[in-house]
Amino acid sequence: MSAPWDVIVVGAGIHGAGVAQAAAAGGHRVLVLEQTGIGAGTSSRSSKLIHGGLRYLETYQLRLVRECLRERAILLAIAPDLVRLQRFHVPIYGHTRRRPWLLRTGLSLYGVLAGLDRNTRWGQVPRARWNTLDGLDLNGLQHVFWYQDGQTDDLQLSRAVMRSAQALGAELRIPVRMVGAMLTADGITVRCDTPRGTEEMHARVLINAGGPWADAVARRIAPAVPVPTVERVQGSHIVLTGTIAQGIYYVESPRDGRAVFIMPWHGQTLVGTTEVRFQGDPADVAPTASELRYLQGIARQYFPRFRAPEADRIASSFAGLRVLPGGDGHTFHRSRETLLVADRERSPRVLSIYGGKLTSYRATAEQAMARMAGSLPVRALVARTREIRLTPD
Ligand SMILES: Cc1cc2nc3c(=O)[nH]c(=O)nc-3n(C[C@H](O)[C@H](O)[C@H](O)COP(=O)(O)OP(=O)(O)OC[C@H]3O[C@@H](n4cnc5c(N)ncnc54)[C@H](O)[C@@H]3O)c2cc1C
């Protein structure tokens, strides 16, 4: 039987959308299967930053930071209505663990990894201007560093990438849940639950972009494909009523030294994130009471106005799941590199994406397609994803 589809993608988060776009841009016939909705998983519950990740320099993840900064530059160029540069402020107090020398070193290296373009400028906010910083607590404040990074609306970005994939010919089916798959001599047959009942479809390759469900998706494939040991780590955010106007504040939790963002978000203030090991069904992830208290405590610590009972109302909250390689030690220090796992070295039929960043989705999609190229028919290139303009709804 010849495959009606070149590529079936499971999942319409940012990675599924990105792979669908890259595959369709490569001239392939693409079908995307999504059980809930575009971006309904992690891709609408992130910190919404398009960034290299300054803090990953602390764990020497230089390759990751460089790749994300390169992708940041591409997204600022192709999606100017979806991704914009924000000014980030890093306040240093007597109790702050990351001292000024570390900030200066980190920001210099960050600039070099970004190619020293005009977006890599950084400096210190003069003391005379500290009172313009949204009511930041000035008590014991010693320095305020600033630099620039990107902010987006993750759901809007995922939808824009998927729309672009569809414009290139990809077909999207929702709600359709992949429940099983069988590897065949020339590809893979996928079994799905659809509103019309169970259906089967055949493709040359399957890309598993199931996010926190990716290992469960891989386990439904027969004969068994390799599944790495991964951990799911919950990250929560709260949205406080009242807004901040001068940009994003990158602060340190006084309790455990973790870096936390306080960000303007649709006229309110977004605070996140946390890191709590998660077990159970990814669909059930939700912020816990202690995470809400932890985040609220950080907002109050740095912005006295959030200490007033009427000003610190939690308007909403949400939680997402990071997929990290299994290992010992605190998850904060664990690698954030994306893991691509194929069923076999030569002519792979399945590729699973574990972990990754919103920021680097396009690079990940290109790497996924490059990995599968030998298993796909040669098609005429239709477009290059680094040149396709992305626009909001
Ligand atoms: C708290 C938190 C903060 C983050 N902040 C940032 C940030 O600021 N910047 C950044 O760059 N990255 C950030 N990330 C990382 C980034 O958000 C994720 O890497 C990215 O969203 C993962 O996208 P995905 O497409 O792999 O997964 P998801 O978005 O979870 O998509 C998976 C999809 O697969 C579907 N699916 C699963 N199983 C099936 C099935 N059997 N059949 C059909 N469909 C199925 C699900 O419904 C879902 O829609 C953050 C992550 C977390 C958790």
The ligand as a MOL file (V3000), in Angstrom:
LIG
                    3D

  0  0  0     0  0            999 V3000
M  V30 BEGIN CTAB
M  V30 COUNTS 53 58 0 0 0
M  V30 BEGIN ATOM
M  V30 1 C 6.0010 26.4560 32.9070 0
M  V30 2 C 6.6980 26.4900 31.5930 0
M  V30 3 C 7.2450 27.6840 31.1360 0
M  V30 4 C 7.8780 27.7240 29.9070 0
M  V30 5 N 8.3430 28.9190 29.4530 0
M  V30 6 C 8.9720 28.9930 28.2690 0
M  V30 7 C 9.4000 30.2460 27.7670 0
M  V30 8 O 9.1720 31.2970 28.3560 0
M  V30 9 N 10.0470 30.2570 26.5760 0
M  V30 10 C 10.3030 29.1200 25.8850 0
M  V30 11 O 10.9300 29.2160 24.8370 0
M  V30 12 N 9.8590 27.9100 26.2990 0
M  V30 13 C 9.1890 27.8240 27.4660 0
M  V30 14 N 8.7120 26.6200 27.9240 0
M  V30 15 C 8.8630 25.4360 27.0650 0
M  V30 16 C 7.7570 25.3920 26.0120 0
M  V30 17 O 6.5640 25.9430 26.4940 0
M  V30 18 C 7.5220 23.9510 25.5690 0
M  V30 19 O 8.7370 23.3740 25.1880 0
M  V30 20 C 6.5820 23.8370 24.3880 0
M  V30 21 O 5.4030 24.5760 24.5870 0
M  V30 22 C 6.2480 22.3640 24.1460 0
M  V30 23 O 5.4320 22.2800 23.0270 0
M  V30 24 P 4.9820 20.8660 22.4520 0
M  V30 25 O 4.3420 21.1480 21.1540 0
M  V30 26 O 6.1180 19.9220 22.4950 0
M  V30 27 O 3.9450 20.3040 23.5260 0
M  V30 28 P 2.3740 20.7430 23.8130 0
M  V30 29 O 2.1830 22.2040 23.6190 0
M  V30 30 O 2.0700 20.1870 25.1390 0
M  V30 31 O 1.6050 20.0040 22.6640 0
M  V30 32 C 1.3760 18.6130 22.6620 0
M  V30 33 C 0.0380 18.3850 22.0000 0
M  V30 34 O -0.0900 17.0110 21.7010 0
M  V30 35 C -1.4600 16.6810 21.8460 0
M  V30 36 N -1.5420 15.2230 22.0180 0
M  V30 37 C -0.9410 14.4790 22.9750 0
M  V30 38 N -1.2450 13.1640 22.8040 0
M  V30 39 C -2.0430 13.0830 21.7180 0
M  V30 40 C -2.6890 11.9940 21.0330 0
M  V30 41 N -2.5570 10.7290 21.4620 0
M  V30 42 N -3.4340 12.2750 19.9440 0
M  V30 43 C -3.5880 13.5630 19.4900 0
M  V30 44 N -3.0190 14.6130 20.1090 0
M  V30 45 C -2.2410 14.3970 21.2080 0
M  V30 46 C -1.8870 17.4620 23.0880 0
M  V30 47 O -3.2870 17.6430 23.1560 0
M  V30 48 C -1.1390 18.7670 22.8790 0
M  V30 49 O -1.9220 19.7550 22.2290 0
M  V30 50 C 8.0360 26.5530 29.1340 0
M  V30 51 C 7.4780 25.3440 29.5880 0
M  V30 52 C 6.8040 25.3150 30.7960 0
M  V30 53 C 6.1950 24.0490 31.2600 0
M  V30 END ATOM
M  V30 BEGIN BOND
M  V30 1 1 1 2
M  V30 2 1 2 3
M  V30 3 2 2 52
M  V30 4 2 3 4
M  V30 5 1 4 5
M  V30 6 1 4 50
M  V30 7 2 5 6
M  V30 8 1 6 7
M  V30 9 1 6 13
M  V30 10 2 7 8
M  V30 11 1 7 9
M  V30 12 1 9 10
M  V30 13 2 10 11
M  V30 14 1 10 12
M  V30 15 2 12 13
M  V30 16 1 13 14
M  V30 17 1 14 15
M  V30 18 1 14 50
M  V30 19 1 15 16
M  V30 20 1 16 17
M  V30 21 1 16 18
M  V30 22 1 18 19
M  V30 23 1 18 20
M  V30 24 1 20 21
M  V30 25 1 20 22
M  V30 26 1 22 23
M  V30 27 1 23 24
M  V30 28 2 24 25
M  V30 29 1 24 26
M  V30 30 1 24 27
M  V30 31 1 27 28
M  V30 32 2 28 29
M  V30 33 1 28 30
M  V30 34 1 28 31
M  V30 35 1 31 32
M  V30 36 1 32 33
M  V30 37 1 33 34
M  V30 38 1 33 48
M  V30 39 1 34 35
M  V30 40 1 35 36
M  V30 41 1 35 46
M  V30 42 1 36 37
M  V30 43 1 36 45
M  V30 44 2 37 38
M  V30 45 1 38 39
M  V30 46 1 39 40
M  V30 47 2 39 45
M  V30 48 1 40 41
M  V30 49 2 40 42
M  V30 50 1 42 43
M  V30 51 2 43 44
M  V30 52 1 44 45
M  V30 53 1 46 47
M  V30 54 1 46 48
M  V30 55 1 48 49
M  V30 56 2 50 51
M  V30 57 1 51 52
M  V30 58 1 52 53
M  V30 END BOND
M  V30 END CTAB
M  END
